[in-house]
Amino acid sequence: MDNTHVVTCFLRYRASILLLRRSDTVGSYSGLWGGVSGYAEGMPSKQAHNEIDEETGLTSARLVRSGEPLSVVDDRYDTEWIVHPYLFDCDSPTVDPNEEIAEYEWVSPVEIHRRETVPGLWTAYERVAPTVDTIATDDKHGAEYLSLRALELLRDTASAKAYGTTDRSLPALARQLQTARPNMSVVANRINRAMYDASEDGSVLAAAEHAIDRARSARERVAAAGVDQLPEEPTVLTLSRSGTVRRTLERLGPDLTVYVAVSRPGGEGITTAESLSTTADVTLFPDGAIAHTLSTVGVDAVLLGADTVLADGRVVNKVGTRTAAIATAYERIPAYVVTTEDKIHPEQQRADPPLDQPTDPGDNEATVYDGTADADVCAPTFDVTPADLLTVVTENGPQSVADIEHTATRHREYTTWDK
């Protein structure tokens, strides 16, 4: 029996993956659905990029992770396939297929169970799909992104359970996801809402898929609501890395000027500046110059994201948010936080919440001082900004503190699924 190494690449756009039906020009499994695939000649990771380019034209696909290879034995071809699975994120769904592809669709991974696929496709997908651990340890993405990954995991596990490929407890998984990122309330809120809805109609799979659709809709609506707060051709100041802020600013077109604080520790503002630089006039500046920039360059508004909005209206976000808010109040410049309602924390907290810090505090401290003097270092990742210094804008427009408290009450109701 031949032993043949192949790559299988799952391309993800938002919460969907790309499935390709193989044409009659391929040597095996014609007519069946699969991921981007090909023989692993030389280095599998390099071949993965080559196959994506050749079969889809999605050259900007970004590697998320690779999975442990799996063995698939197929007597029809007298072959043991050694499958090397990969997961990539895509910013665009536009595919330019080659002759090996008869048709393609962006679909929920649940479709793998419903279609005639190449052997081992679901197992290959599971090896690169989100897990509780990848959600808990991800330090490259924000709360909105991670909440979608949590919903995907709940959806995928519910699908596997429905098709008899896992006996994992869905309530137990939901509880793990509730606490995977304790200071990103959107993760727990969305899981709780899905489980609450499922307790009424009995289907976790349907509830998770609906929750994903609802989250995607809210993301677009809040960006539109953010644009409504800004003048034409604005000059905007921001900091850190927020997908909601980026999507809002991208809607403003080329007549946009953006000042971006570097956002130490972490320097996430650099990524933001780079992503906006192709469509806007962007200036990157050090965090210590926030007040100076607001007082000298004619900023029309400050636009910020949020990791969590507390029930009393305070905002937990990357350190520097409070500084920017205080400076804007002095300069009489409006400061907006654009965020979905799902980031509003359900509990009525009176004291400052515990703030999520890196696993190794030394990672932050080294950005301040890595010398040998006997000096303590304070390098927080997040701060808390009072409600009266910011206007919170959700998919339903500007929110008063009373509005925020009402949403928090609704989120508390969703936690009752686990009572």
C-alpha positions in Angstrom: 0.0 0.0 0.0 1.3 3.4 -1.0 2.0 6.0 1.7 1.2 9.5 0.3 1.4 12.8 2.1 -1.2 15.5 1.2 -2.3 18.8 2.6 -5.9 19.8 3.3 -6.5 23.5 3.9 -9.6 24.9 5.5 -10.2 28.6 4.5 -12.4 30.5 6.9 -14.2 33.7 6.1 -16.0 35.1 9.1 -17.7 31.9 10.5 -17.9 29.9 7.3 -15.4 27.6 5.6 -14.7 27.1 1.9 -15.8 23.7 0.5 -14.7 22.7 -3.0 -16.2 20.0 -5.2 -13.5 18.3 -7.1 -13.8 18.2 -10.9 -13.2 15.3 -13.3 -9.7 16.6 -14.0 -8.3 15.4 -10.6 -6.9 12.0 -10.2 -8.9 11.0 -7.1 -12.3 11.6 -5.5 -13.7 13.5 -8.4 -17.2 14.8 -7.6 -16.6 14.8 -3.8 -16.4 17.9 -1.6 -13.2 18.8 0.3 -10.9 21.6 1.3 -8.1 23.0 -0.7 -5.8 20.0 -1.1 -2.8 18.7 -3.0 0.2 16.4 -2.7 2.6 17.5 0.1 5.8 17.8 -2.0 8.7 18.9 0.2 7.5 21.1 3.1 3.7 20.7 3.7 3.4 24.2 5.1 4.8 25.7 1.9 2.7 23.5 -0.3 -0.4 24.6 1.6 0.2 28.2 0.5 0.9 27.0 -3.1 -2.4 25.0 -3.3 -4.4 27.9 -1.9 -2.9 30.2 -4.5 -3.4 27.8 -7.4 -7.0 26.6 -6.5 -8.6 29.8 -5.1 -6.4 32.8 -5.9 -6.7 33.9 -2.2 -3.1 34.9 -1.8 -3.7 37.0 1.3 -5.0 34.0 3.4 -3.4 34.0 6.8 -2.3 30.9 8.6 -4.2 30.4 11.9 -2.8 27.0 12.9 -1.8 23.6 11.6 -3.0 20.3 13.1 -1.6 16.9 13.8 -1.4 14.8 10.6 -4.0 12.0 10.4 -3.9 8.7 8.6 -6.7 7.9 6.1 -6.6 4.4 4.6 -8.5 3.9 1.4 -8.4 0.5 -0.2 -10.0 1.8 -3.4 -6.7 3.6 -4.2 -4.5 1.1 -2.3 -3.2 4.2 -0.4 -2.7 5.4 3.1 -3.1 9.2 2.9 -1.2 11.1 5.5 -3.2 14.3 5.7 -1.6 17.5 7.0 -4.5 19.9 8.0 -4.3 23.7 8.1 -6.6 26.5 8.9 -6.4 29.9 7.3 -8.4 33.2 7.8 -9.5 35.2 4.7 -10.5 38.8 4.5 -12.4 38.3 1.2 -14.8 35.5 0.0 -13.9 36.1 -3.7 -12.5 32.9 -5.2 -10.8 32.4 -8.6 -11.0 28.6 -9.0 -8.8 26.6 -11.3 -9.8 23.6 -13.5 -9.6 21.2 -10.5 -12.7 22.8 -8.9 -16.1 22.0 -10.3 -17.9 24.3 -7.8 -17.4 25.9 -4.4 -19.4 27.4 -1.5 -18.7 29.2 1.7 -20.7 27.2 4.2 -21.0 26.3 7.9 -18.6 23.4 8.7 -21.8 21.5 9.6 -22.1 20.9 5.9 -19.2 18.5 6.0 -21.6 16.1 7.7 -24.3 16.7 5.1 -22.3 16.2 1.9 -20.4 13.6 0.1 -16.9 14.4 1.1 -13.4 13.0 0.7 -12.5 10.6 3.5 -11.5 11.9 6.9 -12.6 15.5 6.1 -14.4 16.1 9.4 -11.5 14.7 11.5 -9.1 16.9 9.6 -11.3 19.9 10.3 -11.5 19.1 14.0 -7.7 19.1 14.3 -7.6 22.8 13.3 -11.0 24.1 14.5 -11.3 26.3 17.6 -10.9 24.7 21.0 -11.3 26.0 24.6 -7.6 26.1 24.9 -7.0 28.2 21.7 -9.7 30.6 22.8 -8.3 30.9 26.3 -4.7 31.5 25.2 -5.1 33.6 22.1 -3.2 36.9 22.7 -3.4 38.2 19.1 -7.2 38.8 18.6 -9.8 40.8 20.3 -13.0 39.9 22.2 -15.3 40.1 19.2 -13.1 37.6 17.2 -12.8 35.2 20.2 -16.5 35.3 20.9 -17.2 34.1 17.3 -14.6 31.3 17.7 -16.4 30.2 20.9 -19.8 30.1 19.1 -18.1 28.1 16.3 -16.8 25.6 18.8 -20.3 25.2 20.4 -21.9 24.9 16.9 -19.3 22.4 15.7 -19.6 20.2 18.8 -23.4 20.3 18.6 -23.1 19.2 15.0 -20.7 16.3 15.8 -23.1 15.3 18.6 -26.1 15.3 16.2 -24.2 13.1 13.8 -22.9 10.7 16.4 -19.2 11.6 16.2 -18.8 12.8 19.7 -20.4 12.2 23.1 -19.1 15.5 24.6 -21.5 17.3 27.0 -22.7 20.5 25.5 -23.6 22.1 28.8 -20.2 21.2 30.2 -18.6 22.7 27.1 -20.7 25.9 27.5 -19.5 26.3 31.1 -15.9 25.9 30.0 -16.4 28.6 27.4 -18.1 30.9 29.9 -14.9 31.1 31.9 -12.3 30.8 29.0 -11.9 34.6 28.9 -13.4 35.9 32.2 -12.8 39.6 31.4 -14.2 39.4 27.8 -17.9 39.5 28.7 -19.0 39.1 25.1 -17.7 35.5 25.1 -19.8 34.4 28.1 -22.8 36.6 27.0 -23.0 35.0 23.6 -22.6 31.5 24.9 -25.3 32.1 27.5 -27.7 33.5 25.0 -27.2 30.5 22.7 -27.8 28.0 25.5 -30.8 30.0 26.8 -32.4 30.0 23.4 -31.6 26.3 23.0 -33.3 25.5 26.3 -36.5 26.9 24.7 -36.4 25.2 21.3 -34.2 22.2 22.2 -31.5 22.6 19.5 -28.0 23.9 20.5 -26.9 23.6 16.9 -29.7 25.9 15.6 -29.2 28.3 18.5 -25.4 28.5 17.9 -25.9 29.1 14.2 -28.5 31.8 14.9 -26.1 33.4 17.4 -23.3 33.6 14.8 -25.7 35.2 12.3 -26.9 37.7 15.0 -23.3 38.5 16.0 -22.3 39.2 12.3 -25.3 41.5 11.9 -24.6 43.4 15.1 -21.0 43.9 13.9 -22.1 45.6 10.7 -24.8 47.6 12.4 -22.6 49.1 15.1 -20.1 50.2 12.4 -22.9 52.0 10.6 -24.0 53.6 14.0 -20.4 54.7 14.6 -20.2 56.4 11.2 -23.4 58.3 12.1 -21.6 60.0 15.0 -18.8 61.5 12.9 -18.7 64.5 10.5 -17.8 64.2 6.8 -14.0 63.9 6.1 -13.2 63.6 9.8 -9.9 63.6 11.7 -10.1 60.8 14.2 -7.8 59.6 17.1 -7.8 56.0 18.2 -5.6 53.5 20.0 -5.0 49.8 20.3 -6.6 47.3 17.9 -10.4 47.1 17.6 -12.1 45.3 14.7 -15.2 47.4 15.3 -13.2 50.7 15.1 -11.5 49.5 12.0 -14.7 48.6 10.2 -16.2 51.9 11.2 -13.3 53.9 9.9 -13.2 51.8 6.7 -16.7 52.9 5.9 -15.6 56.6 5.8 -13.7 56.2 2.6 -10.4 57.9 1.5 -11.2 61.4 2.9 -10.2 60.2 6.4 -7.3 61.3 8.7 -6.5 59.0 11.6 -4.0 59.4 14.4 -3.2 56.1 16.1 -1.4 55.7 19.5 1.2 52.9 19.4 -0.6 51.4 22.5 2.2 49.9 24.6 2.5 47.4 26.1 1.7 45.2 23.1 1.9 47.9 20.4 -1.5 46.9 18.9 -1.9 50.4 17.5 0.9 49.6 14.9 -1.3 46.9 13.4 -4.2 49.3 13.3 -2.2 52.0 11.6 -0.9 49.5 9.0 -4.3 48.1 8.2 -5.8 51.6 7.6 -2.8 53.1 5.8 -3.9 51.9 2.4 -7.3 53.8 2.5 -6.6 56.8 4.9 -4.1 59.4 5.9 -2.5 57.8 9.0 -0.1 59.1 11.6 1.3 56.8 14.3 2.4 58.5 17.6 3.7 57.5 21.1 1.1 57.0 23.9 2.6 59.8 25.9 1.6 62.2 23.1 -2.1 61.5 23.4 -3.0 64.8 25.1 -0.5 66.8 22.9 -2.0 65.4 19.8 -5.6 66.1 20.9 -4.6 69.7 21.7 -2.7 70.5 18.4 -4.0 68.7 15.3 -7.7 69.4 15.1 -9.1 66.1 16.1 -12.9 65.9 15.5 -13.5 62.8 17.6 -11.9 60.0 19.5 -13.1 56.6 18.5 -12.3 53.6 20.7 -13.3 50.0 21.1 -14.1 48.1 24.4 -13.2 44.8 25.9 -16.1 45.1 28.3 -18.7 47.7 29.2 -19.7 47.4 32.8 -23.4 47.6 33.8 -22.9 51.0 35.3 -21.5 52.4 32.0 -17.8 52.2 32.8 -15.6 50.9 30.0 -12.8 48.4 30.3 -10.3 48.8 27.4 -6.6 48.9 26.6 -4.6 51.1 28.9 -4.5 54.6 27.6 -8.3 54.8 27.1 -8.8 56.6 30.3 -6.0 59.1 29.5 -7.6 59.8 26.1 -11.0 60.2 27.6 -9.8 62.7 30.2 -7.9 64.7 27.6 -10.9 64.8 25.3 -13.1 66.1 28.1 -10.6 69.0 28.7 -10.4 69.7 24.9 -14.2 69.4 24.5 -13.8 66.7 21.8 -16.4 63.9 21.7 -15.1 60.5 22.6 -17.1 57.4 21.4 -16.8 53.8 22.2 -18.2 51.6 19.4 -19.1 48.1 20.6 -21.9 45.6 20.3 -24.4 45.2 23.1 -23.1 41.7 23.8 -20.0 43.3 25.4 -22.1 44.7 28.3 -21.3 42.8 31.5 -24.4 41.3 33.2 -23.3 41.9 36.8 -23.9 45.1 38.8 -20.3 45.7 39.8 -19.4 48.6 42.2 -15.7 48.2 42.5 -13.2 48.1 39.6 -13.2 44.6 38.1 -10.1 42.4 38.0 -8.3 43.3 34.7 -7.1 40.6 32.4 -3.3 40.6 32.3 -0.8 38.5 30.3 0.1 35.1 31.5 3.7 36.3 32.1 3.6 39.9 33.5 7.3 40.1 32.6 6.2 40.5 28.9 4.7 43.9 29.8 7.3 44.9 32.3 10.1 44.4 29.8 8.6 47.1 27.6 9.0 49.6 30.4 12.4 48.6 31.9 14.6 45.6 31.5 17.6 46.9 33.4 19.2 45.7 36.7 18.2 48.5 39.1 16.1 47.7 42.1 13.0 49.3 40.7 9.4 48.0 40.6 7.6 48.2 37.2 3.9 48.9 36.7 2.8 47.9 33.2 -1.0 47.3 33.1 -2.7 46.0 30.0 -6.2 47.5 30.6 -7.8 50.4 32.5 -11.3 51.5 33.5 -12.9 54.7 32.2 -15.8 56.4 34.0 -19.1 56.5 32.1 -19.4 60.3 32.0 -16.2 60.6 29.9 -17.4 58.4 27.0 -20.4 57.9 24.8 -21.1 54.2 24.3 -22.5 53.5 20.8 -23.9 50.0 20.0 -25.8 48.6 17.1 -28.8 50.4 18.5 -27.0 53.8 18.5 -25.8 55.9 21.5 -26.6 54.4 24.9 -27.4 56.1 28.2 -26.3 54.5 31.4 -29.9 53.5 31.9 -29.9 51.7 28.5 -26.7 49.9 29.5 -28.2 48.8 32.8 -31.3 47.5 30.9 -29.1 45.4 28.6 -27.1 44.1 31.6 -30.4 42.9 33.1 -31.3 41.1 29.9 -27.9 39.4 29.9 -28.4 38.3 33.5 -31.6 36.5 32.4 -29.6 34.5 29.8 -27.4 33.1 32.6 -30.5 31.3 34.0 -30.1 28.4 31.5 -27.5 27.0 33.9 -29.6 27.3 37.1 
